Amino acid sequence: MANIVRRVTLVLVLIGVRSIGALAIPTSTADEAVNQASEVAARTFVDELESDILQLNYNTTLLSWAYETNITDDTLMIRDDAVAEQSRFLKVAVMVHDVPNAGNRY
């Protein structure tokens, strides 16, 4: 009799496990595909933005160096224009992409 109770208990436990598994929400391959596409798009965006920022920083550094090694009104104006362009670009990038707390860093 005890053996029959164990088998019935085992069967009920297995049935319970299966029904709990049936209630779980399966991850669909469509959701995974959307997430993967979003990750690829985000990585592409970040790579392009990084490339633009690096190029802008490089240009600003070159023009600053040109001013520091040849201090004239012309090189000062060119450097200031480059710094202003860099500043405008970064401000627009922050506003367009809604970076949280961007204005409260300091």
DSSP file (Angstrom, degrees, kcal/mol; ACC not computed):
  #  RESIDUE AA STRUCTURE BP1 BP2  ACC     N-H-->O    O-->H-N    N-H-->O    O-->H-N    TCO  KAPPA ALPHA  PHI   PSI    X-CA   Y-CA   Z-CA
    1    1 A M     >        0   0    0      0, 0.0     4,-1.9     0, 0.0     5,-0.1   0.000 360.0 360.0 360.0 -41.2    0.0    0.0    0.0
    2    2 A A  H  >  +     0   0    0      1,-0.2     4,-2.1     2,-0.2     5,-0.1   0.855 360.0  55.7 -63.2 -35.2    2.8    2.4    0.8
    3    3 A N  H  > S+     0   0    0      1,-0.2     4,-2.0     2,-0.2    -1,-0.2   0.894 106.5  49.6 -64.6 -39.9    4.4    1.7   -2.6
    4    4 A I  H  > S+     0   0    0      2,-0.2     4,-2.4     1,-0.2    -2,-0.2   0.885 109.2  52.4 -66.6 -38.9    1.1    2.7   -4.3
    5    5 A V  H  X S+     0   0    0     -4,-1.9     4,-2.5     2,-0.2    -2,-0.2   0.900 108.7  50.7 -63.9 -41.3    1.0    5.9   -2.3
    6    6 A R  H  X S+     0   0    0     -4,-2.1     4,-2.7     2,-0.2    -2,-0.2   0.918 111.4  47.8 -62.4 -43.3    4.5    6.8   -3.4
    7    7 A R  H  X S+     0   0    0     -4,-2.0     4,-2.5     2,-0.2    -2,-0.2   0.912 113.0  47.6 -65.6 -42.1    3.7    6.2   -7.1
    8    8 A V  H  X S+     0   0    0     -4,-2.4     4,-2.5     2,-0.2    -1,-0.2   0.907 113.0  49.0 -65.5 -40.8    0.5    8.2   -6.9
    9    9 A T  H  X S+     0   0    0     -4,-2.5     4,-2.6     2,-0.2    -2,-0.2   0.915 111.3  50.0 -63.7 -43.4    2.4   11.0   -5.1
   10   10 A L  H  X S+     0   0    0     -4,-2.7     4,-2.4     1,-0.2    -2,-0.2   0.915 111.1  48.9 -61.7 -43.4    5.2   10.9   -7.7
   11   11 A V  H  X S+     0   0    0     -4,-2.5     4,-2.5     2,-0.2    -2,-0.2   0.913 111.9  48.7 -63.6 -42.9    2.6   11.0  -10.6
   12   12 A L  H  X S+     0   0    0     -4,-2.5     4,-2.6     2,-0.2    -2,-0.2   0.899 110.8  50.6 -64.9 -39.7    0.8   14.0   -8.9
   13   13 A V  H  X S+     0   0    0     -4,-2.6     4,-2.3     2,-0.2    -2,-0.2   0.930 111.5  47.9 -63.8 -43.9    4.1   15.8   -8.5
   14   14 A L  H  X S+     0   0    0     -4,-2.4     4,-2.3     2,-0.2    -2,-0.2   0.899 111.7  49.7 -63.9 -40.6    5.1   15.3  -12.1
   15   15 A I  H  X S+     0   0    0     -4,-2.5     4,-2.4     1,-0.2    -1,-0.2   0.916 110.8  51.0 -63.1 -42.3    1.6   16.4  -13.3
   16   16 A G  H  X S+     0   0    0     -4,-2.6     4,-2.1     1,-0.2    -2,-0.2   0.898 109.5  49.7 -61.7 -41.8    2.0   19.5  -11.1
   17   17 A V  H  X S+     0   0    0     -4,-2.3     4,-2.2     1,-0.2    -1,-0.2   0.914 111.1  49.2 -64.9 -42.6    5.4   20.3  -12.5
   18   18 A R  H  X S+     0   0    0     -4,-2.3     4,-1.9     1,-0.2    -2,-0.2   0.909 111.0  49.1 -64.2 -41.1    4.1   20.0  -16.1
   19   19 A S  H  X S+     0   0    0     -4,-2.4     4,-1.1     2,-0.2    -1,-0.2   0.865 110.0  51.2 -69.9 -33.6    1.2   22.2  -15.4
   20   20 A I  H  X S+     0   0    0     -4,-2.1     4,-0.9     1,-0.2     3,-0.4   0.917 110.1  50.3 -65.9 -41.4    3.4   24.9  -13.8
   21   21 A G  H  < S+     0   0    0     -4,-2.2     3,-0.4     1,-0.2    -2,-0.2   0.847 106.0  56.2 -63.4 -33.4    5.6   24.7  -16.9
   22   22 A A  H  < S+     0   0    0     -4,-1.9    -1,-0.2     1,-0.2    -2,-0.2   0.793 103.9  54.3 -69.2 -26.9    2.6   25.1  -19.1
   23   23 A L  H  < S+     0   0    0     -4,-1.1    -1,-0.2    -3,-0.4    -2,-0.2   0.703  85.7 102.7 -79.5 -19.0    1.7   28.4  -17.3
   24   24 A A  S  < S-     0   0    0     -4,-0.9    -3,-0.0    -3,-0.4     0, 0.0  -0.358  80.7-117.3 -65.1 143.4    5.1   29.9  -17.9
   25   25 A I        -     0   0    0     -2,-0.0     2,-0.1     1,-0.0    -1,-0.1  -0.734  30.8-136.3 -84.3 114.8    5.2   32.4  -20.7
   26   26 A P        -     0   0    0      0, 0.0     2,-0.5     0, 0.0    -1,-0.0  -0.416  16.3-115.5 -72.3 146.8    7.5   31.1  -23.4
   27   27 A T        -     0   0    0     -2,-0.1     2,-0.2     4,-0.0     0, 0.0  -0.703  33.4-138.8 -79.7 123.8   10.0   33.5  -25.0
   28   28 A S     >  -     0   0    0     -2,-0.5     4,-1.8     1,-0.1     5,-0.1  -0.524  11.7-129.7 -85.5 152.8    9.0   33.8  -28.6
   29   29 A T  H  > S+     0   0    0      1,-0.2     4,-2.2     2,-0.2     5,-0.1   0.767 108.9  61.9 -70.3 -24.0   11.6   33.9  -31.4
   30   30 A A  H  > S+     0   0    0      2,-0.2     4,-2.3     1,-0.2    -1,-0.2   0.922 104.4  47.2 -66.8 -42.9   10.0   37.1  -32.7
   31   31 A D  H  > S+     0   0    0      1,-0.2     4,-2.7     2,-0.2    -2,-0.2   0.911 112.3  49.9 -62.9 -42.1   10.7   38.9  -29.4
   32   32 A E  H  X S+     0   0    0     -4,-1.8     4,-2.5     1,-0.2    -1,-0.2   0.896 110.2  50.5 -63.1 -40.0   14.3   37.6  -29.5
   33   33 A A  H  X S+     0   0    0     -4,-2.2     4,-2.5     2,-0.2    -2,-0.2   0.903 111.1  48.5 -65.2 -41.4   14.7   38.8  -33.1
   34   34 A V  H  X S+     0   0    0     -4,-2.3     4,-2.6     2,-0.2    -2,-0.2   0.928 112.7  48.3 -64.3 -44.8   13.4   42.3  -32.2
   35   35 A N  H  X S+     0   0    0     -4,-2.7     4,-2.4     2,-0.2    -2,-0.2   0.906 112.5  48.5 -61.6 -41.9   15.7   42.5  -29.2
   36   36 A Q  H  X S+     0   0    0     -4,-2.5     4,-2.3     2,-0.2    -1,-0.2   0.915 111.9  48.7 -65.3 -42.5   18.7   41.4  -31.4
   37   37 A A  H  X S+     0   0    0     -4,-2.5     4,-2.5     1,-0.2    -2,-0.2   0.891 111.4  50.8 -64.1 -39.0   17.8   43.9  -34.1
   38   38 A S  H  X S+     0   0    0     -4,-2.6     4,-2.6     2,-0.2    -2,-0.2   0.905 110.0  49.6 -64.7 -41.3   17.5   46.6  -31.4
   39   39 A E  H  X S+     0   0    0     -4,-2.4     4,-2.5     2,-0.2    -2,-0.2   0.901 111.7  48.3 -64.4 -40.8   20.9   45.7  -30.0
   40   40 A V  H  X S+     0   0    0     -4,-2.3     4,-2.4     2,-0.2    -2,-0.2   0.916 112.8  48.2 -65.8 -42.7   22.5   45.8  -33.5
   41   41 A A  H  X S+     0   0    0     -4,-2.5     4,-2.4     2,-0.2    -2,-0.2   0.903 112.5  48.9 -64.4 -40.8   20.9   49.2  -34.2
   42   42 A A  H  X S+     0   0    0     -4,-2.6     4,-2.6     2,-0.2    -2,-0.2   0.917 111.6  48.7 -65.0 -43.1   22.0   50.6  -30.9
   43   43 A R  H  X S+     0   0    0     -4,-2.5     4,-2.5     2,-0.2    -2,-0.2   0.904 112.1  49.3 -63.9 -41.6   25.6   49.3  -31.4
   44   44 A T  H  X S+     0   0    0     -4,-2.4     4,-2.4     2,-0.2    -2,-0.2   0.924 111.9  48.6 -62.6 -45.1   25.7   50.8  -34.9
   45   45 A F  H  X S+     0   0    0     -4,-2.4     4,-2.8     2,-0.2     5,-0.2   0.930 112.7  47.2 -60.4 -47.3   24.4   54.1  -33.6
   46   46 A V  H  X S+     0   0    0     -4,-2.6     4,-2.8     1,-0.2     5,-0.2   0.908 111.8  50.8 -63.4 -41.9   26.9   54.2  -30.8
   47   47 A D  H  X S+     0   0    0     -4,-2.5     4,-2.1     2,-0.2    -1,-0.2   0.915 113.2  45.3 -62.3 -43.0   29.8   53.3  -33.2
   48   48 A E  H  X S+     0   0    0     -4,-2.4     4,-2.3     2,-0.2    -2,-0.2   0.913 114.1  48.4 -67.8 -42.1   28.8   56.1  -35.6
   49   49 A L  H  X S+     0   0    0     -4,-2.8     4,-2.6     1,-0.2    -2,-0.2   0.913 111.5  50.3 -63.6 -42.0   28.4   58.6  -32.8
   50   50 A E  H  X S+     0   0    0     -4,-2.8     4,-2.8    -5,-0.2    -1,-0.2   0.910 109.5  51.3 -62.1 -41.7   31.7   57.7  -31.4
   51   51 A S  H  X S+     0   0    0     -4,-2.1     4,-2.2    -5,-0.2    -2,-0.2   0.919 111.4  47.4 -61.3 -44.3   33.3   58.0  -34.8
   52   52 A D  H  X S+     0   0    0     -4,-2.3     4,-2.3     2,-0.2    -2,-0.2   0.917 113.7  47.4 -63.2 -43.9   31.8   61.5  -35.2
   53   53 A I  H  X S+     0   0    0     -4,-2.6     4,-2.8     2,-0.2     5,-0.2   0.913 111.7  50.1 -65.7 -42.6   32.9   62.6  -31.7
   54   54 A L  H  X S+     0   0    0     -4,-2.8     4,-2.5     2,-0.2    -1,-0.2   0.914 111.9  48.0 -62.4 -42.2   36.4   61.3  -32.2
   55   55 A Q  H  X S+     0   0    0     -4,-2.2     4,-2.5    -5,-0.2    -2,-0.2   0.918 113.2  47.8 -64.0 -43.4   36.8   63.1  -35.5
   56   56 A L  H  X S+     0   0    0     -4,-2.3     4,-2.5     2,-0.2    -2,-0.2   0.913 113.1  47.8 -64.1 -44.0   35.5   66.3  -34.0
   57   57 A N  H  X S+     0   0    0     -4,-2.8     4,-2.5     2,-0.2    -2,-0.2   0.899 111.4  51.1 -63.6 -40.6   37.8   66.0  -31.0
   58   58 A Y  H  X S+     0   0    0     -4,-2.5     4,-2.5    -5,-0.2    -2,-0.2   0.936 111.7  46.7 -61.5 -46.6   40.8   65.3  -33.2
   59   59 A N  H  X S+     0   0    0     -4,-2.5     4,-2.3     1,-0.2    -2,-0.2   0.916 113.1  48.8 -62.3 -44.5   40.0   68.3  -35.4
   60   60 A T  H  X S+     0   0    0     -4,-2.5     4,-2.2     1,-0.2    -1,-0.2   0.892 111.2  50.6 -63.8 -39.6   39.6   70.6  -32.4
   61   61 A T  H  X S+     0   0    0     -4,-2.5     4,-2.5     2,-0.2    -2,-0.2   0.913 109.9  50.0 -64.4 -43.1   42.8   69.3  -30.9
   62   62 A L  H  X S+     0   0    0     -4,-2.5     4,-2.4     1,-0.2    -2,-0.2   0.924 112.9  45.9 -61.2 -44.0   44.7   70.0  -34.1
   63   63 A L  H  X S+     0   0    0     -4,-2.3     4,-1.8     2,-0.2    -1,-0.2   0.846 112.1  51.3 -71.2 -32.3   43.4   73.5  -34.3
   64   64 A S  H  X S+     0   0    0     -4,-2.2     4,-2.6     2,-0.2    -1,-0.2   0.907 110.8  48.7 -66.9 -41.0   44.1   74.2  -30.7
   65   65 A W  H  X S+     0   0    0     -4,-2.5     4,-1.9     2,-0.2    -2,-0.2   0.895 108.2  54.4 -64.8 -39.4   47.7   72.9  -31.2
   66   66 A A  H  X S+     0   0    0     -4,-2.4     4,-0.9     1,-0.2    -1,-0.2   0.905 111.3  45.5 -61.2 -40.4   48.0   75.2  -34.2
   67   67 A Y  H >< S+     0   0    0     -4,-1.8     3,-0.6     8,-0.2    -2,-0.2   0.928 111.0  52.2 -67.0 -44.8   47.0   78.2  -32.1
   68   68 A E  H 3< S+     0   0    0     -4,-2.6     3,-0.3     1,-0.2    -2,-0.2   0.795 115.9  40.7 -64.1 -27.9   49.3   77.2  -29.2
   69   69 A T  H 3< S+     0   0    0     -4,-1.9    -1,-0.2     1,-0.2    -2,-0.2   0.562 128.4  29.9 -96.9  -9.4   52.3   77.0  -31.6
   70   70 A N  S << S-     0   0    0     -4,-0.9     2,-1.0    -3,-0.6    -1,-0.2  -0.593  78.0-162.3-148.5  79.1   51.4   80.0  -33.7
   71   71 A I        +     0   0    0     -3,-0.3     2,-0.3    -2,-0.1    -4,-0.1  -0.514  34.8 133.0 -75.4 102.7   49.6   82.5  -31.5
   72   72 A T     >  -     0   0    0     -2,-1.0     4,-1.9     1,-0.1     5,-0.2  -0.908  68.6-107.3-138.8 168.2   47.8   85.0  -33.8
   73   73 A D  H  > S+     0   0    0     -2,-0.3     4,-2.3     2,-0.2     5,-0.2   0.873 118.9  53.8 -64.1 -36.4   44.4   86.4  -34.0
   74   74 A D  H  > S+     0   0    0      2,-0.2     4,-2.3     1,-0.2    -1,-0.2   0.942 110.3  43.9 -65.4 -47.8   43.6   84.2  -37.1
   75   75 A T  H  > S+     0   0    0     -5,-0.2     4,-2.4     1,-0.2    -8,-0.2   0.837 113.0  54.0 -68.1 -30.6   44.6   80.9  -35.4
   76   76 A L  H  X S+     0   0    0     -4,-1.9     4,-2.7     2,-0.2    -1,-0.2   0.926 109.8  46.7 -65.3 -44.4   42.7   82.0  -32.3
   77   77 A M  H  X S+     0   0    0     -4,-2.3     4,-2.1     2,-0.2    -2,-0.2   0.901 113.1  48.9 -64.8 -41.1   39.5   82.7  -34.3
   78   78 A I  H  X S+     0   0    0     -4,-2.3     4,-1.9     2,-0.2    -1,-0.2   0.916 113.4  47.0 -64.5 -43.9   39.9   79.3  -36.1
   79   79 A R  H  X S+     0   0    0     -4,-2.4     4,-2.5   -16,-0.2    -2,-0.2   0.920 111.4  50.8 -63.7 -44.3   40.4   77.5  -32.8
   80   80 A D  H  X S+     0   0    0     -4,-2.7     4,-2.4     1,-0.2    -1,-0.2   0.878 108.9  51.8 -62.8 -37.9   37.4   79.2  -31.2
   81   81 A D  H  X S+     0   0    0     -4,-2.1     4,-2.4     2,-0.2    -1,-0.2   0.907 110.3  48.8 -63.1 -41.5   35.2   78.3  -34.2
   82   82 A A  H  X S+     0   0    0     -4,-1.9     4,-2.4     2,-0.2    -2,-0.2   0.906 112.0  48.2 -65.8 -41.5   36.3   74.7  -33.9
   83   83 A V  H  X S+     0   0    0     -4,-2.5     4,-2.4     2,-0.2    -2,-0.2   0.901 112.0  49.8 -65.3 -40.5   35.6   74.7  -30.1
   84   84 A A  H  X S+     0   0    0     -4,-2.4     4,-2.6     2,-0.2    -2,-0.2   0.903 110.9  49.5 -65.0 -40.9   32.2   76.3  -30.7
   85   85 A E  H  X S+     0   0    0     -4,-2.4     4,-2.5     2,-0.2    -2,-0.2   0.914 111.4  49.3 -63.3 -43.0   31.3   73.7  -33.4
   86   86 A Q  H  X S+     0   0    0     -4,-2.4     4,-2.4     2,-0.2    -2,-0.2   0.919 111.7  48.9 -61.8 -44.0   32.3   70.9  -31.0
   87   87 A S  H  X S+     0   0    0     -4,-2.4     4,-2.3     2,-0.2    -2,-0.2   0.916 111.3  49.2 -63.3 -44.5   30.2   72.4  -28.3
   88   88 A R  H  X S+     0   0    0     -4,-2.6     4,-2.5     2,-0.2     5,-0.2   0.925 111.1  50.5 -60.8 -44.9   27.2   72.7  -30.5
   89   89 A F  H  X S+     0   0    0     -4,-2.5     4,-2.6     1,-0.2    -2,-0.2   0.932 112.2  45.9 -59.9 -47.5   27.5   69.2  -31.8
   90   90 A L  H  X S+     0   0    0     -4,-2.4     4,-2.0     1,-0.2    -1,-0.2   0.879 112.2  51.0 -67.0 -37.1   27.7   67.7  -28.3
   91   91 A K  H  X S+     0   0    0     -4,-2.3     4,-2.3     2,-0.2    -1,-0.2   0.922 112.8  45.9 -65.1 -42.8   24.8   69.8  -27.0
   92   92 A V  H  X S+     0   0    0     -4,-2.5     4,-3.2     2,-0.2     5,-0.3   0.907 110.5  53.7 -65.9 -41.6   22.6   68.7  -29.9
   93   93 A A  H  X S+     0   0    0     -4,-2.6     4,-1.6    -5,-0.2    -1,-0.2   0.895 111.3  46.1 -60.7 -39.5   23.7   65.1  -29.4
   94   94 A V  H  <>S+     0   0    0     -4,-2.0     5,-1.7     2,-0.2     4,-0.3   0.921 116.3  44.2 -69.0 -44.1   22.6   65.2  -25.8
   95   95 A M  H ><5S+     0   0    0     -4,-2.3     3,-0.8     1,-0.2    -2,-0.2   0.914 114.0  48.9 -68.4 -43.0   19.3   66.9  -26.5
   96   96 A V  H 3<5S+     0   0    0     -4,-3.2    -1,-0.2     1,-0.2    -2,-0.2   0.875 117.1  41.2 -65.6 -37.5   18.4   64.7  -29.5
   97   97 A H  T 3<5S-     0   0    0     -4,-1.6    -1,-0.2    -5,-0.3    -2,-0.2   0.314 104.1-129.4 -98.6   8.8   19.1   61.5  -27.6
   98   98 A D  T < 5 -     0   0    0     -3,-0.8    -3,-0.2    -4,-0.3    -4,-0.1   0.892  27.1-163.8  48.4  56.0   17.5   62.7  -24.3
   99   99 A V    > < -     0   0    0     -5,-1.7     3,-1.3    -6,-0.1    -1,-0.2  -0.595  22.6-118.8 -71.5 121.3   20.5   61.8  -22.1
  100  100 A P  T 3  S+     0   0    0      0, 0.0    -1,-0.1     0, 0.0    -2,-0.0  -0.364  88.0   0.3 -66.8 140.2   19.1   61.8  -18.5
  101  101 A N  T >  S+     0   0    0      1,-0.1     3,-1.0    -2,-0.1    -2,-0.0   0.727  82.3 145.0  59.5  26.1   20.7   64.3  -16.1
  102  102 A A  G X  S+     0   0    0     -3,-1.3     3,-0.6     1,-0.3    -1,-0.1   0.846  72.6  46.0 -64.7 -32.3   23.0   65.6  -18.8
  103  103 A G  G 3  S+     0   0    0      1,-0.2     3,-0.3     2,-0.1    -1,-0.3   0.552 107.0  60.4 -86.0  -6.5   22.7   69.1  -17.4
  104  104 A N  G <   +     0   0    0     -3,-1.0    -1,-0.2     1,-0.2    -2,-0.1  -0.093  65.3 111.3-112.4  34.6   23.3   68.0  -13.8
  105  105 A R    <         0   0    0     -3,-0.6    -1,-0.2     1,-0.2    -2,-0.1   0.795 360.0 360.0 -78.9 -27.9   26.7   66.4  -14.0
  106  106 A Y              0   0    0     -3,-0.3    -1,-0.2     0, 0.0    -2,-0.1   0.389 360.0 360.0-120.4 360.0   28.6   69.0  -12.0
